[in-house]
Amino acid sequence: MNVAEQFGENLRRLRRRADLSQEEAAVRASLHRTEISHLERGQRIARVDTVAKLAAALEVDPGDFFAGIEWEIGDVRIGRFREEGC
């Protein structure tokens, strides 16, 4: 699972836990419903302002969207995102 997919899975889980539809979450976050859909399906990467809006709308910590996403430090300049379970 890549970063966008993991973020989307986390967003979907948090939105459902808040008992909100995509439309309701979008209105609360001042986003379009299709943006929520694209994010949840891992088709887009959220900008930092979008993460802040979503966190406020769902009443969660912004860090909750990054559960399962870790950066693996490389030797000098090369790093990569580590897949969960590796």
PyRosetta script that sets phi, psi and omega in degrees:
from pyrosetta import init, pose_from_sequence

init()
pose = pose_from_sequence("MNVAEQFGENLRRLRRRADLSQEEAAVRASLHRTEISHLERGQRIARVDTVAKLAAALEVDPGDFFAGIEWEIGDVRIGRFREEGC")
pose.set_psi(1, 132.8)
pose.set_omega(1, -180.0)
pose.set_phi(2, -89.5)
pose.set_psi(2, 178.9)
pose.set_omega(2, -175.6)
pose.set_phi(3, -60.6)
pose.set_psi(3, -47.2)
pose.set_omega(3, -178.8)
pose.set_phi(4, -61.8)
pose.set_psi(4, -40.9)
pose.set_omega(4, 179.8)
pose.set_phi(5, -66.7)
pose.set_psi(5, -41.7)
pose.set_omega(5, 179.4)
pose.set_phi(6, -65.9)
pose.set_psi(6, -43.5)
pose.set_omega(6, 176.9)
pose.set_phi(7, -58.9)
pose.set_psi(7, -45.0)
pose.set_omega(7, -179.7)
pose.set_phi(8, -62.5)
pose.set_psi(8, -40.7)
pose.set_omega(8, 177.6)
pose.set_phi(9, -63.2)
pose.set_psi(9, -42.2)
pose.set_omega(9, 178.6)
pose.set_phi(10, -64.5)
pose.set_psi(10, -43.3)
pose.set_omega(10, 178.5)
pose.set_phi(11, -60.0)
pose.set_psi(11, -47.4)
pose.set_omega(11, -179.5)
pose.set_phi(12, -59.6)
pose.set_psi(12, -45.0)
pose.set_omega(12, 179.7)
pose.set_phi(13, -61.8)
pose.set_psi(13, -45.8)
pose.set_omega(13, -178.8)
pose.set_phi(14, -67.9)
pose.set_psi(14, -37.7)
pose.set_omega(14, 178.5)
pose.set_phi(15, -65.1)
pose.set_psi(15, -44.3)
pose.set_omega(15, 179.4)
pose.set_phi(16, -66.8)
pose.set_psi(16, -37.5)
pose.set_omega(16, 177.9)
pose.set_phi(17, -62.7)
pose.set_psi(17, -32.4)
pose.set_omega(17, 176.8)
pose.set_phi(18, -80.2)
pose.set_psi(18, -2.9)
pose.set_omega(18, 179.2)
pose.set_phi(19, 58.6)
pose.set_psi(19, 46.5)
pose.set_omega(19, 179.2)
pose.set_phi(20, -119.9)
pose.set_psi(20, 144.0)
pose.set_omega(20, 171.6)
pose.set_phi(21, -77.1)
pose.set_psi(21, 168.4)
pose.set_omega(21, 175.0)
pose.set_phi(22, -59.5)
pose.set_psi(22, -40.5)
pose.set_omega(22, -179.9)
pose.set_phi(23, -62.4)
pose.set_psi(23, -45.9)
pose.set_omega(23, 180.0)
pose.set_phi(24, -64.1)
pose.set_psi(24, -43.0)
pose.set_omega(24, 178.3)
pose.set_phi(25, -62.9)
pose.set_psi(25, -40.9)
pose.set_omega(25, -179.9)
pose.set_phi(26, -62.7)
pose.set_psi(26, -44.4)
pose.set_omega(26, 179.7)
pose.set_phi(27, -62.2)
pose.set_psi(27, -46.1)
pose.set_omega(27, -179.5)
pose.set_phi(28, -62.1)
pose.set_psi(28, -33.7)
pose.set_omega(28, -176.9)
pose.set_phi(29, -94.6)
pose.set_psi(29, 1.7)
pose.set_omega(29, -176.5)
pose.set_phi(30, 57.0)
pose.set_psi(30, 44.3)
pose.set_omega(30, 177.1)
pose.set_phi(31, -123.6)
pose.set_psi(31, 166.8)
pose.set_omega(31, 174.5)
pose.set_phi(32, -85.0)
pose.set_psi(32, 146.5)
pose.set_omega(32, -180.0)
pose.set_phi(33, -56.5)
pose.set_psi(33, -36.6)
pose.set_omega(33, -179.1)
pose.set_phi(34, -65.5)
pose.set_psi(34, -28.0)
pose.set_omega(34, 176.3)
pose.set_phi(35, -65.1)
pose.set_psi(35, -43.2)
pose.set_omega(35, 176.9)
pose.set_phi(36, -60.2)
pose.set_psi(36, -45.1)
pose.set_omega(36, 179.9)
pose.set_phi(37, -60.5)
pose.set_psi(37, -47.0)
pose.set_omega(37, 179.6)
pose.set_phi(38, -62.4)
pose.set_psi(38, -41.1)
pose.set_omega(38, 179.4)
pose.set_phi(39, -65.7)
pose.set_psi(39, -45.3)
pose.set_omega(39, -178.4)
pose.set_phi(40, -64.5)
pose.set_psi(40, -30.2)
pose.set_omega(40, 179.7)
pose.set_phi(41, -88.9)
pose.set_psi(41, 3.0)
pose.set_omega(41, 177.8)
pose.set_phi(42, 73.1)
pose.set_psi(42, 21.7)
pose.set_omega(42, -179.0)
pose.set_phi(43, -88.5)
pose.set_psi(43, -14.0)
pose.set_omega(43, 178.5)
pose.set_phi(44, -139.9)
pose.set_psi(44, 155.2)
pose.set_omega(44, 173.0)
pose.set_phi(45, -101.2)
pose.set_psi(45, 131.2)
pose.set_omega(45, -178.2)
pose.set_phi(46, -74.1)
pose.set_psi(46, 138.6)
pose.set_omega(46, 172.3)
pose.set_phi(47, -76.1)
pose.set_psi(47, 162.5)
pose.set_omega(47, -177.2)
pose.set_phi(48, -62.1)
pose.set_psi(48, -36.6)
pose.set_omega(48, 179.1)
pose.set_phi(49, -69.0)
pose.set_psi(49, -31.7)
pose.set_omega(49, 177.1)
pose.set_phi(50, -68.2)
pose.set_psi(50, -41.0)
pose.set_omega(50, 177.3)
pose.set_phi(51, -61.1)
pose.set_psi(51, -43.0)
pose.set_omega(51, 179.2)
pose.set_phi(52, -62.7)
pose.set_psi(52, -42.9)
pose.set_omega(52, 179.1)
pose.set_phi(53, -63.7)
pose.set_psi(53, -44.8)
pose.set_omega(53, -179.4)
pose.set_phi(54, -64.8)
pose.set_psi(54, -41.3)
pose.set_omega(54, 179.5)
pose.set_phi(55, -60.7)
pose.set_psi(55, -43.6)
pose.set_omega(55, 179.1)
pose.set_phi(56, -66.5)
pose.set_psi(56, -42.5)
pose.set_omega(56, -178.1)
pose.set_phi(57, -63.8)
pose.set_psi(57, -37.6)
pose.set_omega(57, -177.6)
pose.set_phi(58, -95.3)
pose.set_psi(58, -3.3)
pose.set_omega(58, -179.9)
pose.set_phi(59, 56.8)
pose.set_psi(59, 51.1)
pose.set_omega(59, 177.7)
pose.set_phi(60, -129.9)
pose.set_psi(60, 166.6)
pose.set_omega(60, 174.4)
pose.set_phi(61, -75.4)
pose.set_psi(61, 137.4)
pose.set_omega(61, 179.3)
pose.set_phi(62, -54.8)
pose.set_psi(62, -31.0)
pose.set_omega(62, 179.4)
pose.set_phi(63, -64.2)
pose.set_psi(63, -22.0)
pose.set_omega(63, 179.6)
pose.set_phi(64, -61.8)
pose.set_psi(64, -26.4)
pose.set_omega(64, 179.6)
pose.set_phi(65, -72.2)
pose.set_psi(65, -16.1)
pose.set_omega(65, -175.1)
pose.set_phi(66, -105.0)
pose.set_psi(66, 14.0)
pose.set_omega(66, 176.7)
pose.set_phi(67, -59.2)
pose.set_psi(67, 131.0)
pose.set_omega(67, 178.6)
pose.set_phi(68, 84.1)
pose.set_psi(68, 2.1)
pose.set_omega(68, 178.7)
pose.set_phi(69, -110.0)
pose.set_psi(69, 117.7)
pose.set_omega(69, -178.5)
pose.set_phi(70, -130.9)
pose.set_psi(70, 145.2)
pose.set_omega(70, 176.5)
pose.set_phi(71, -100.5)
pose.set_psi(71, 130.7)
pose.set_omega(71, 178.6)
pose.set_phi(72, -102.3)
pose.set_psi(72, 120.3)
pose.set_omega(72, -177.4)
pose.set_phi(73, -71.7)
pose.set_psi(73, 136.6)
pose.set_omega(73, 177.5)
pose.set_phi(74, -93.0)
pose.set_psi(74, -177.3)
pose.set_omega(74, -178.7)
pose.set_phi(75, -58.4)
pose.set_psi(75, -65.7)
pose.set_omega(75, -177.3)
pose.set_phi(76, -117.5)
pose.set_psi(76, -57.2)
pose.set_omega(76, -176.4)
pose.set_phi(77, -128.0)
pose.set_psi(77, -13.3)
pose.set_omega(77, -172.7)
pose.set_phi(78, -94.9)
pose.set_psi(78, 119.7)
pose.set_omega(78, 176.4)
pose.set_phi(79, -133.0)
pose.set_psi(79, 172.6)
pose.set_omega(79, 179.2)
pose.set_phi(80, -158.9)
pose.set_psi(80, 160.0)
pose.set_omega(80, 173.9)
pose.set_phi(81, -78.8)
pose.set_psi(81, 135.2)
pose.set_omega(81, -179.3)
pose.set_phi(82, -91.9)
pose.set_psi(82, 133.8)
pose.set_omega(82, 177.7)
pose.set_phi(83, -76.8)
pose.set_psi(83, 143.1)
pose.set_omega(83, -178.3)
pose.set_phi(84, -58.8)
pose.set_psi(84, 137.5)
pose.set_omega(84, 178.5)
pose.set_phi(85, 90.3)
pose.set_psi(85, -0.8)
pose.set_omega(85, -179.5)
pose.set_phi(86, -96.9)
pose.dump_pdb("model.pdb")
